[in-house]
Amino acid sequence: MREVLFSGRWGTISPKSVEAQAAIAEFMERKHGLCLHSANAALEALLRSLDIGYGDEVVVASYGNAMDSMAVSCIGAKPVFCDIDYDRCTISVESVKESITEKTKAVIVNSYAGDCGDLDELSRICKDNNMYLIENVGDEIVINKQPTATVMDIGAKSSLNTGVAGALVTAIDDVYNAFYAYHNCGRSPFATDNLKVQDFVGGNMRIAEWQSSLVAFNIEKYEYKTEETERLAKELENESFKVMRVFHDRALFVYNGSNIDDYVTLLNKKGIKADKRFTAMHKEPFFKSDYFKKLTGSNGINDVDLPGVEKALSSFLWVYFD
């Protein structure tokens, strides 16, 4: 941070952001990396750079936070909610198959529980249907090479904590070039005149040097933070409360008791920070609103039966060790 302060170069695109992007690409084993001011901006920019927009559909899992469905909605596309594979806490392949229509342009898989599911099968499905496979690893590090591109959160609660920021990695040159232009006011990475806008529309989604300077430091600390959380999580296990997955600052437990809300309250009273973290996005009233219908040119989201999501809401519990 001192180096950035005294360099006098606080904006981008400058040395620290270039270094951070190279470090993330290397760590995630991809050819290209790019950092933006937020993960939501990264996902929205990716969708736009893939020419997905008004009237299109994107398949997303209902269990999770609002990022996937909000980014899809913001570009005028309709999120189509599908079920999860409960045992892996990730998108259900069978539910994805049932959700595909002639309007479907992409599938977003997320790894909120550290598991992106059967990516080989999902890649085949997307290839057969001429769709993109997009991976959202949230604020964790999950290394997979099948998706078109991977979006990650490197913000305050991330394993690569930079305050507020997001990143994208991809091995595909055309995807990177379009994404770069969209995040840099429409200017391609090959532009010789930085004031000209040529083939793309875009905005200023660039990351600042302050956040960029923290990326490499946090990559070095990643394994230690995860190991310490795993040790603490094991101390909380009992017959009805089993660890499913451990992350850098939290753990996912499966609760087999009678009332998960009462158990959350009990843990909180003991000074243990815990909650159910996610909701069923397909039940959110926004997706039936007139605003959503106008935004996406759709009739809103229909009621769907997603048993895996319902089971997750009654048994998945997150404990935080930050």
C-alpha positions, -999 to +999 in steps of 0.1 A: +000+000+000+029+024+008+043+016-026+011+026-043+008+057-022+042+071-031+040+060-067+014+086-075-004+061-097-037+053-079-060+046-108-058+020-135-046+005-157-013+007-138+014-017-126-003-032-096-035-041-114-015-057-142+005-077-116-027-087-097-044-099-129-014-120-139-012-135-104-048-145-104-046-160-139-016-181-128-031-192-095-064-202-113-044-219-141-059-198-169-044-177-197-061-144-189-071-126-157-088-093-153-099-074-121-129-051-118-144-029-090-168-057-080-178-093-087-213-083-097-198-059-123-176-087-135-205-111-141-226-084-157-197-073-180-191-110-189-227-115-199-228-084-220-195-092-237-209-126-247-238-107-264-264-119-240-292-095-233-329-085-237-351-115-245-325-141-237-326-167-209-298-178-185-302-209-163-291-203-126-296-222-094-323-209-071-303-216-039-277-189-035-273-151-032-288-126-055-257-120-076-263-144-104-300-136-110-295-099-105-267-097-130-288-116-155-318-093-149-297-061-152-287-069-188-324-075-197-322-113-198-344-137-178-330-159-151-345-194-152-343-209-118-334-246-114-329-271-086-297-281-068-281-314-063-285-315-025-257-339-018-232-316-035-249-282-028-246-272-065-267-269-096-286-301-107-276-314-141-311-329-146-328-297-136-305-278-161-316-301-189-353-294-181-348-257-180-333-252-215-354-235-241-346-220-275-339-187-257-313-201-234-279-186-240-259-197-209-258-217-177-242-202-146-229-227-121-218-215-087-196-231-061-209-216-029-202-249-012-169-254-030-184-278-056-193-267-091-209-301-099-205-323-129-187-298-152-179-324-178-216-331-183-226-295-181-199-286-207-213-312-230-248-300-226-238-264-232-218-274-263-246-294-277-270-265-272-246-238-284-246-221-249-219-207-227-210-223-194-201-196-168-187-204-134-192-181-104-169-193-076-180-165-053-154-156-027-135-189-028-108-204-049-120-232-071-099-242-101-117-257-130-109-254-167-141-264-185-162-232-182-161-204-208-150-181-180-149-179-143-160-150-122-149-145-086-154-121-057-122-107-042-139-083-018-141-080+019-152-115+028-131-132+001-102-155+004-084-128-016-096-099+005-090-066-013-119-046+002-143-045-027-134-060-061-141-088-085-122-108-111-126-129-142-103-156-156-106-173-190-085-193-215-104-179-245-088-149-263-120-136-278-139-137-245-110-119-228-107-092-255-145-084-254-146-084-216-115-062-214-131-037-238-164-037-219-147-030-186-125-002-201-150+021-217-151+001-249-114+003-256-098-030-267-066-043-252-049-036-285-060+001-288-031+024-297-053+055-291-068+053-256-094+080-264-110+060-293-139+036-289-140+012-318-159-021-317-174-023-282-196-003-259-185-003-222-180+016-190-154+023-164-153-009-143-116-009-137-101-018-103-079+008-084-043+002-075-051+001-038-071-031-040-047-046-067-018-043-043-034-068-019-040-097-043-006-114-043-003-110-005-036-128+000-028-156-024+002-164-002-021-166+029-049-187+013-039-222+024-031-212+060-065-195+064-084-226+051-064-250+073-072-229+105-109-228+097-110-265+092-095-271+126-121-248+143-150-264+123-141-299+135-145-287+171-182-279+165-192-312+150-216-336+167-240-363+158-266-340+143-243-313+131-218-325+105-192-305+084-200-307+047-174-282+034-147-259+048-137-225+034-111-198+043-134-181+069-165-203+073-178-239+071-210-254+057-227-278+081-256-302+076-281-300+105-302-331+111-322-317+140-359-307+142-357-269+137-328-252+120-339-217+130-339-226+167-304-241+163-291-209+147-305-189+176-288-212+201-254-209+184-257-172+182-265-170+219-233-189+226-213-163+206-210-185+175-218-166+143-241-187+122-270-184+097-287-200+068-270-176+045-290-181+013-326-181+002-348-195-025-344-169-052-373-182-073-396-172-045-385-135-043-414-112-052-392-091-075-393-118-102-431-115-105-431-077-105-441-055-134-407-039-133-390-073-138-414-081-167-406-048-184-369-051-178-367-086-194-396-086-218-409-117-200-441-128-182-421-131-149-410-163-131-435-192-129-439-212-097-416-242-097-411-272-075-374-274-064-372-301-037-334-299-034-336-262-026-363-267+000-343-294+017-312-272+017-331-243+034-341-266+062-307-282+068-278-262+055-262-240+081-232-217+078-208-210+106-183-181+104-148-180+119-137-145+108 
